Amino acid sequence: MSLSLEFCEDSDMPRVFAIISDAFGEHHPHISVLFPNHTTTTGRAQGAERLLQMKQNDPHARFLKVTDTATGEIVGQAIWLIYNDHEEELELSGDYWQNEEDRHYAAELHRGYLAPRRNVIRRAKGPVVCLDILTVDPKRQFGGAGSKLVRWGVEQADQMGAKMVVEASIFGRHLYEQNGFRVLEHCKVEVSAQWANKPKVRFFFMHRPAKLGLA
C-alpha cells in the first residue's frame, strides 16, 4: 500500500471526522462527551462542521491526512497544534449538547483533560508542539499511516527546537514511545461531585523533550 501525507482540504472534513468517530466508537468518554451522538448522521455532520471551523479559525492548527494513493481514500488524520508563546484558555462553545447540564459537564471535562497540556504551554520558555488528535481508519491500522502522521510533527518540532506533548490512550502509547515520547503522568480527569457517576476519563500524558541544534 502506497501512502501519501498531505495537508487537509476543507472538503476533507466529513471523511476526517468519520475516521475519528470510527476509531473511537463509544469507547472513549472524552470524545463521546465532546462530540455528542458522533456515531449518528447528524452527529457526524456537526463534528465535521466543528473541525472545519477549527481549521479555518485556529492559527495554531495543522490538519494532516494520509491517503492511499491507489484508491484516493483518506485512511488517517492528525491535528497538530503549534504554539510559540503562552495562549489564552478557550472554552467550549456552541449548541451541540441537549441541555445546559450536558454542556457544562462537557466544558468541565474538557478543561480538566487539557489541564496538563496547558500547564506545559504556560510554563514553556520556547515553542510547544501538541498532538491534539490522531486516528487511523480501523480497517487500515498498522499499515504505516499513524507513523507518517507522528513523524511529521516530530520533524516540525525538531526544526523549531520545540518540546512536544500528547494525551495518549493505551492504544496509541506504543506508537508515541517509538517516536521518542515518554509518559510523564497517568492522568485521571477530576470533575465536580455532581458528575461523580459519569464514566471516568484516563489517559497517559506524554512528552518529548526539545531537540536543540537540529534546525
Phi, psi and chi 1 to 4 in degrees:
 res  aa     phi    psi   chi1   chi2   chi3   chi4
   1 MET       -  124.3  178.5  173.2   62.9      -
   2 SER   -95.4  129.8  178.1      -      -      -
   3 LEU  -120.6  141.9  -59.3  173.6      -      -
   4 SER  -120.2  144.0   66.2      -      -      -
   5 LEU  -109.4  126.5  177.2   67.6      -      -
   6 GLU  -145.9  164.9  -57.2  167.2  -70.7      -
   7 PHE   -74.5  146.2  -72.9  107.6      -      -
   8 CYS   -72.5  149.8  -69.3      -      -      -
   9 GLU   -94.9  160.7  -55.9  -70.2  -18.1      -
  10 ASP   -56.4  -37.7  -71.0   -2.5      -      -
  11 SER   -70.0   -9.5   58.6      -      -      -
  12 ASP   -82.1  -12.1  -66.7  -33.1      -      -
  13 MET   -59.8  -39.0  -67.9  -55.4  101.5      -
  14 PRO   -60.1  -42.6  -28.7   37.8      -      -
  15 ARG   -68.3  -40.5  173.0   59.7 -179.7  159.5
  16 VAL   -60.3  -46.1  165.6      -      -      -
  17 PHE   -69.6  -34.3 -171.3   79.0      -      -
  18 ALA   -59.7  -39.0      -      -      -      -
  19 ILE   -64.9  -43.1  -66.7  173.1      -      -
  20 ILE   -58.4  -48.2  -66.5  171.8      -      -
  21 SER   -63.7  -44.7  179.9      -      -      -
  22 ASP   -65.8  -38.2  -72.2  -17.4      -      -
  23 ALA   -68.9  -40.3      -      -      -      -
  24 PHE   -89.3  -29.6  -75.1  113.1      -      -
  25 GLY    54.1 -138.7      -      -      -      -
  26 GLU  -105.0   21.5  -59.8  -69.8   -4.8      -
  27 HIS  -101.4    3.3  -50.8  -61.5      -      -
  28 HIS  -128.5   99.4 -164.3  -64.8      -      -
  29 PRO   -56.4  -35.1  -24.4   33.4      -      -
  30 HIS   -62.4  -44.5  178.9 -123.8      -      -
  31 ILE   -66.4  -41.7  -65.0  -63.7      -      -
  32 SER   -64.8  -33.8  -64.8      -      -      -
  33 VAL   -78.4  -40.8  170.5      -      -      -
  34 LEU   -66.8  -38.8 -168.3   62.8      -      -
  35 PHE  -122.1   81.7  -64.2  100.9      -      -
  36 PRO   -60.3  139.9   18.0  -28.7      -      -
  37 ASN    57.6   35.8  -55.8  -49.5      -      -
  38 HIS   -68.7  -13.9   68.4   84.4      -      -
  39 THR   -87.9   -4.4   59.5      -      -      -
  40 THR   -93.4  164.6   67.8      -      -      -
  41 THR   -60.0  -45.5  -59.9      -      -      -
  42 THR   -65.6  -44.2  -61.1      -      -      -
  43 GLY   -62.3  -38.0      -      -      -      -
  44 ARG   -70.4  -37.0  -70.3 -166.2  174.6 -164.5
  45 ALA   -64.0  -42.0      -      -      -      -
  46 GLN   -64.7  -41.8  -70.6  179.3  -20.6      -
  47 GLY   -61.8  -43.4      -      -      -      -
  48 ALA   -63.4  -39.7      -      -      -      -
  49 GLU   -65.9  -38.6  178.0   59.7   29.9      -
  50 ARG   -67.7  -38.7  -69.6  169.8   67.4 -177.0
  51 LEU   -63.0  -40.6  -68.6 -173.0      -      -
  52 LEU   -62.0  -42.7 -179.9   60.7      -      -
  53 GLN   -61.1  -42.2  -68.6  174.4    8.7      -
  54 MET   -63.6  -45.0  180.0 -177.9 -178.5      -
  55 LYS   -60.8  -39.6 -179.9  177.2  179.4  -66.3
  56 GLN   -81.9  -22.5  -66.8  177.5  -21.6      -
  57 ASN  -118.4  -15.7  -62.5  -54.6      -      -
  58 ASP   -96.5  109.4 -172.1  -19.6      -      -
  59 PRO   -69.1  -13.4   26.3  -34.9      -      -
  60 HIS   -87.8  -15.9  -51.0  102.5      -      -
  61 ALA   -85.0  137.9      -      -      -      -
  62 ARG  -126.2  113.6  -52.1  -69.0 -174.5  -88.6
  63 PHE   -95.4  122.6  -79.2   68.0      -      -
  64 LEU  -121.6  151.4  -67.1  164.7      -      -
  65 LYS  -135.5  151.7   62.5 -177.9  177.0 -178.7
  66 VAL  -115.0  128.3  170.2      -      -      -
  67 THR  -117.3  139.4  -57.6      -      -      -
  68 ASP   -75.9  112.6 -178.3  -21.2      -      -
  69 THR   -67.3  -22.0   57.7      -      -      -
  70 ALA   -75.1  -32.7      -      -      -      -
  71 THR  -112.4  -18.3   64.5      -      -      -
  72 GLY    78.8    5.4      -      -      -      -
  73 GLU   -84.6  135.9 -178.2 -179.4   40.3      -
  74 ILE   -73.5  126.6  -60.3  172.7      -      -
  75 VAL  -114.9  -10.9  -61.2      -      -      -
  76 GLY  -157.9  158.5      -      -      -      -
  77 GLN  -148.5  155.3   64.4   77.2 -137.1      -
  78 ALA  -149.8  147.5      -      -      -      -
  79 ILE  -117.7  114.9  -57.2  172.1      -      -
  80 TRP  -101.5  141.6  -73.5   96.3      -      -
  81 LEU  -118.3  125.6  -58.5  173.7      -      -
  82 ILE  -114.7  115.7  -60.7  175.7      -      -
  83 TYR  -112.6  130.0  -65.8  100.7      -      -
  84 ASN  -105.5   -8.4  -70.3  -61.5      -      -
  85 ASP  -155.4 -178.5   50.2   23.1      -      -
  86 HIS   -68.1  144.1  -62.7  179.5      -      -
  87 GLU  -123.0  151.4  -55.0  -63.2  -32.3      -
  88 GLU   -71.5  146.9  -78.1 -171.4   26.8      -
  89 GLU   -81.3  123.6  178.9  175.1  -31.7      -
  90 LEU  -102.1  138.4  -60.4  177.6      -      -
  91 GLU   -93.7  159.3  -64.0  -66.8  -19.9      -
  92 LEU   -64.4  147.6  -71.4 -178.8      -      -
  93 SER  -142.6  169.5   60.3      -      -      -
  94 GLY   110.7  172.7      -      -      -      -
  95 ASP  -117.9   46.8   56.8   -5.0      -      -
  96 TYR   -87.2  -10.3  -52.4  106.6      -      -
  97 TRP  -100.2  155.3  -64.9  -89.4      -      -
  98 GLN   -68.6  -29.9  -70.9 -173.2  -13.6      -
  99 ASN  -155.2  174.5   50.9   56.0      -      -
 100 GLU   -65.4  -34.5  -79.2  -63.4  -65.5      -
 101 GLU   -61.5  -46.7 -179.9  177.5  -23.1      -
 102 ASP   -63.3  -37.9  -72.9   -8.7      -      -
 103 ARG   -67.4  -42.3 -173.8  178.6   67.5   81.5
 104 HIS   -65.3  -39.3  -74.4  -56.3      -      -
 105 TYR   -64.4  -43.5  172.3   60.5      -      -
 106 ALA   -59.9  -42.8      -      -      -      -
 107 ALA   -64.7  -42.7      -      -      -      -
 108 GLU   -68.3  -42.5 -176.9  172.1  -31.7      -
 109 LEU   -62.7  -44.9 -179.5   68.5      -      -
 110 HIS   -65.3  -39.5 -168.1   54.0      -      -
 111 ARG   -62.0  -43.5 -168.4 -177.9  -50.8  118.9
 112 GLY   -67.4  -36.6      -      -      -      -
 113 TYR   -63.7  -38.8 -172.7   85.9      -      -
 114 LEU   -89.3   -3.4  -65.0 -176.6      -      -
 115 ALA   -56.9  -47.0      -      -      -      -
 116 PRO   -60.9  -42.3  -24.7   35.7      -      -
 117 ARG   -60.8  -47.1  177.4 -159.8  -60.9 -174.1
 118 ARG   -66.4  -33.0  -72.7  170.2  168.8  166.1
 119 ASN   -63.3  -41.0  -74.6  -23.5      -      -
 120 VAL   -63.2  -45.0  168.3      -      -      -
 121 ILE   -62.3  -43.2  -66.2  169.8      -      -
 122 ARG   -64.4  -36.6  -69.0 -170.6 -169.7  103.6
 123 ARG   -90.9   -9.3  -64.3  172.0 -177.8  172.4
 124 ALA   -65.9  143.0      -      -      -      -
 125 LYS  -100.6    8.5  -59.8 -175.3 -175.7  -58.5
 126 GLY  -157.2 -170.0      -      -      -      -
 127 PRO   -68.2  153.8   24.3  -33.4      -      -
 128 VAL  -130.4  133.5 -179.8      -      -      -
 129 VAL  -112.1  120.5  174.3      -      -      -
 130 CYS  -112.6  132.9  -52.5      -      -      -
 131 LEU   -88.7  107.4  178.8   51.8      -      -
 132 ASP   -75.0  -45.9 -169.4   55.6      -      -
 133 ILE  -161.8  141.1 -170.5  168.2      -      -
 134 LEU  -141.1  127.7 -176.6  155.8      -      -
 135 THR  -142.8  151.6   51.9      -      -      -
 136 VAL  -124.7  140.1  176.0      -      -      -
 137 ASP   -48.7  125.8 -174.3  -34.7      -      -
 138 PRO   -53.6  -27.5  -27.2   35.9      -      -
 139 LYS   -78.5  -10.8  -58.3 -173.4  -64.6  -64.0
 140 ARG  -123.7   18.2  -52.5  -61.3  -68.6  -88.7
 141 GLN   -73.2  157.4  -68.9  175.1   -6.5      -
 142 PHE    65.5   27.3  -51.2  107.6      -      -
 143 GLY  -114.0    6.8      -      -      -      -
 144 GLY   105.4   -9.5      -      -      -      -
 145 ALA   -64.8  -44.7      -      -      -      -
 146 GLY   -61.2  -41.7      -      -      -      -
 147 SER   -62.8  -40.7  -66.4      -      -      -
 148 LYS   -60.5  -42.7  -82.3 -175.6  173.4  -69.0
 149 LEU   -67.6  -39.1  -67.9  161.4      -      -
 150 VAL   -69.3  -43.2  174.1      -      -      -
 151 ARG   -62.4  -32.5  -73.0  -56.6  -52.8  170.0
 152 TRP   -58.6  -48.9 -176.1   90.1      -      -
 153 GLY   -64.0  -40.7      -      -      -      -
 154 VAL   -61.1  -43.7  167.1      -      -      -
 155 GLU   -64.6  -40.6  -69.8  169.5    3.5      -
 156 GLN   -62.4  -45.7  -62.5  -61.5  -51.7      -
 157 ALA   -62.3  -42.0      -      -      -      -
 158 ASP   -66.5  -36.1  -74.3  -10.3      -      -
 159 GLN   -64.9  -33.0  -69.6  172.0   13.2      -
 160 MET   -89.7  -14.6  -60.3  168.0   61.0      -
 161 GLY    68.8   38.8      -      -      -      -
 162 ALA  -103.3  145.6      -      -      -      -
 163 LYS   -78.6  161.1   64.4  176.5   59.4  178.5
 164 MET  -129.8  148.2  -52.9 -179.5   72.4      -
 165 VAL  -139.6  154.9  -65.1      -      -      -
 166 VAL  -154.7  143.5   61.5      -      -      -
 167 GLU   -93.5  110.8  -62.1   84.8   13.0      -
 168 ALA  -108.7  142.8      -      -      -      -
 169 SER   -85.4  172.2   69.3      -      -      -
 170 ILE   -61.4  -27.2 -172.7   64.5      -      -
 171 PHE   -77.2  -30.8  -55.5  106.5      -      -
 172 GLY   -94.8  -12.5      -      -      -      -
 173 ARG   -56.0  -45.7  175.8  178.2  172.7  176.3
 174 HIS   -62.5  -42.6 -179.8   61.5      -      -
 175 LEU   -59.6  -42.5  172.6   61.0      -      -
 176 TYR   -70.0  -37.9  -55.4  134.8      -      -
 177 GLU   -62.5  -35.6  -73.1  177.0  -26.2      -
 178 GLN   -63.3  -21.7  -72.9  179.2  -41.5      -
 179 ASN  -108.1   22.0  -74.9  -84.4      -      -
 180 GLY    94.5    2.1      -      -      -      -
 181 PHE   -79.6  149.9  -72.8   82.8      -      -
 182 ARG  -133.8  148.3  -65.2  -66.0  178.1  -96.1
 183 VAL   -73.5  124.4  174.3      -      -      -
 184 LEU   -88.7  -37.8  -80.3  179.9      -      -
 185 GLU  -160.2  141.7 -175.3 -179.3   -0.8      -
 186 HIS   -94.3  106.3 -171.1 -165.9      -      -
 187 CYS   -96.3  144.3  -61.4      -      -      -
 188 LYS  -120.7  124.5  174.8 -174.6  173.1 -176.8
 189 VAL   -74.6  122.4  180.0      -      -      -
 190 GLU   -90.6  133.9  -60.0  -66.1  -21.2      -
 191 VAL  -129.5  169.9  -65.8      -      -      -
 192 SER   -62.3  158.3  -57.0      -      -      -
 193 ALA   -58.4  -29.7      -      -      -      -
 194 GLN   -65.6  -18.2   67.3 -168.8  100.7      -
 195 TRP  -104.2   17.3  -43.1  120.3      -      -
 196 ALA   -60.3  -26.9      -      -      -      -
 197 ASN   -88.9   -0.1  -66.9  -33.0      -      -
 198 LYS   -74.9  156.6  -61.4  -74.7 -171.3  179.4
 199 PRO   -58.0  141.8  -24.2   33.9      -      -
 200 LYS   -79.1  142.7  -56.6  -61.1 -176.8  -73.3
 201 VAL  -113.7  121.9  174.6      -      -      -
 202 ARG  -129.7  151.4  -64.5  178.1  171.9   85.7
 203 PHE  -160.4  164.4   60.8   89.9      -      -
 204 PHE   -95.4  119.6  -63.2  101.6      -      -
 205 PHE   -88.3  116.3 -173.7   62.1      -      -
 206 MET  -118.0  151.7  -54.6 -176.9   72.2      -
 207 HIS  -138.5  159.8   84.1  124.7      -      -
 208 ARG  -131.7  119.4 -178.8  178.0 -178.3  -88.3
 209 PRO   -63.4  156.4  -19.8   31.4      -      -
 210 ALA   -63.5  138.2      -      -      -      -
 211 LYS  -103.2  104.0  -54.0  -65.5 -176.4 -179.1
 212 LEU   -85.9  148.6  -57.9  178.1      -      -
 213 GLY    79.9   15.9      -      -      -      -
 214 LEU  -102.7   -7.0  -62.5 -179.7      -      -
 215 ALA   -65.6      -      -      -      -      -
